[in-house]
Amino acid sequence: MSRTYDQLRSHSAPEATLIEPLNMRPLYFSTRRSARVLGCWFVLVAAVSWIAAGYDLGEIRSLAHEEGAPLDTAAKLAHAEAGHRIAIVQSVCAVLLAAMFVPWLHQARANLRALGTRRLRFRREWTYFSFVIPVLNAYRPYQVVSEVWRASDPASTDPVGWQRVPTSRLVLAWWVGLAAWIALEGISALLLRVAPGLHHVQIAHTISFAGDVGAALSASLGYFIVARITAAQDAKWVAFGLGDRVLLDPEAARACPSAFGASV
C-alpha cells in the first residue's frame, strides 16, 4: 500500500507547538485591604489629636484662671500627668500610622507601572526616602503623594496624560496640616524649655493647640486621600477591561490582555 504525500508529511514533520508570548507587564496589587486598616488608623489619630487639642484648650483656660486664683498642687500634677499620657498616645499612634502609610504609598506607587503610567519623576524608593532625609522631608513627601494622586486618575488613560492632571488641593492641605503639627509641637516644646514662666507656658500651649488642630485635620484629610487613590487605581484597572477577579487574584493579571500592549 502506497502512502500519500500528506501521510508521509504527517509522520515526518514534528507536531507544531504553540508558544505563548511572555507577558512582562507588572502585576497590579489592589491596596483596598490595607486602605481599610489605614483608614481606621487615620480616624483614631484624628480622634486622639482632637482630644489633645481639647487638653491644650483646657490648659490655657486653667492658666488663665490661675492668674486670679492659683490651683492646688494636686490638681496641677493630675492635669500635667493627663497631658503627658495624651502626648504619648498621640505620638505612638502617629508612629504606627506612618509605619502603615509608607508601605501603602510604596505599593500605590508600584501599581502605577501596571496601570501604564510612564515618565514619573520620583522612583518607588522615594516613598521611603522622602520621609527620612533631612530638609527634603519638608516638601518631598507632598510631591510624591501628589504625583501618585495625579497618576492614579482614571480619566488619564494616556501613559503621560497624568502630567496634565492638576495638583489636588486636598493633598496640599493634608501636608500643610501635618507639617504644621510637627513644626508647632517642636516650637512649643522648645519654648517650655528655654523660657519658663506663666506667660510663656500659655503661649506654648496655644501653639500646641494650633498644632494639634492641624494634626486632626491632616489625619482626617489623609483618610480621604488614601480612600480616593485606592478607588481611583481600582477604577483605572477595571477601565482597562480587567475585572474584580484580577483585583482579588493579582496572579491572574498575567493571563489578561494589557491595555497598553507588550510595552507595559
Residue pairs with C-beta under 8 A, 6 or more apart in sequence:
21 262
23 254
23 255
23 258
23 262
24 262
24 264
25 114
25 253
25 254
25 258
25 262
25 264
26 110
26 113
26 114
26 264
27 114
27 250
27 251
27 253
27 254
28 111
28 114
28 115
28 233
28 237
28 242
28 246
28 247
28 250
28 253
29 107
29 110
29 111
29 250
30 230
30 233
30 234
30 237
30 247
30 248
30 250
31 104
31 107
31 108
31 111
31 229
31 230
31 233
32 230
32 234
32 247
34 100
34 103
34 104
34 107
35 104
35 226
35 227
35 230
37 100
38 97
38 100
38 101
38 104
38 226
39 223
39 226
39 227
41 93
41 96
41 97
41 100
42 97
42 219
42 220
42 222
42 223
42 226
43 219
43 223
44 93
45 90
45 93
45 94
45 97
45 215
45 219
46 215
46 216
46 219
46 220
46 223
48 86
48 89
48 90
48 93
49 90
49 181
49 212
49 213
49 215
49 216
49 219
50 212
50 216
51 86
52 86
52 87
52 90
52 208
52 212
52 215
53 209
53 212
53 213
53 216
55 82
55 83
55 86
56 205
56 206
56 208
56 209
56 212
57 209
58 79
59 79
59 83
59 205
60 202
60 205
60 206
60 209
62 71
62 79
63 198
63 201
63 202
63 205
64 202
65 71
66 198
67 198
90 212
90 215
94 215
97 219
98 131
101 222
101 226
102 127
102 128
102 131
104 226
105 127
105 144
105 145
105 148
106 124
106 127
106 128
108 148
108 152
108 229
108 230
108 233
109 122
109 124
109 127
109 144
109 148
110 124
111 152
111 233
112 120
112 148
112 151
112 152
113 264
114 237
114 253
114 264
115 151
115 152
115 233
115 236
115 237
115 240
116 157
116 159
116 240
116 258
116 259
116 260
116 264
117 151
117 159
117 160
117 162
118 159
118 160
119 159
119 160
119 163
120 147
120 151
121 143
121 147
122 130
122 140
122 143
122 144
122 147
126 140
126 144
127 144
129 136
129 140
130 136
130 137
130 140
130 141
130 143
130 144
131 137
131 141
133 140
138 179
141 175
142 171
142 172
142 175
145 171
145 174
145 175
145 225
146 167
146 168
146 171
146 172
148 229
149 167
149 168
149 171
149 225
149 228
149 229
149 232
150 156
150 162
150 163
150 165
150 166
150 167
150 168
151 162
151 165
152 162
152 229
152 232
152 233
152 236
153 162
153 165
153 232
153 236
154 232
154 235
154 236
154 239
155 165
156 162
156 164
156 165
157 236
157 239
157 259
159 260
170 221
170 224
170 225
170 228
171 225
173 217
173 218
173 221
174 218
174 221
174 222
174 225
175 218
176 214
176 218
177 214
177 215
177 217
177 218
177 221
178 214
178 215
178 218
178 222
180 210
180 211
180 214
180 218
181 211
181 212
181 214
181 215
181 218
182 211
183 211
184 207
184 208
184 210
184 211
184 214
185 208
185 211
185 212
187 207
188 204
188 205
188 207
188 208
188 211
189 204
191 200
191 203
191 204
191 207
192 200
192 201
192 204
234 247
237 246
237 247
238 244
238 247
240 258
240 259
241 256
241 257
241 259
242 253
242 256
245 252
246 252
246 253
246 256
258 264
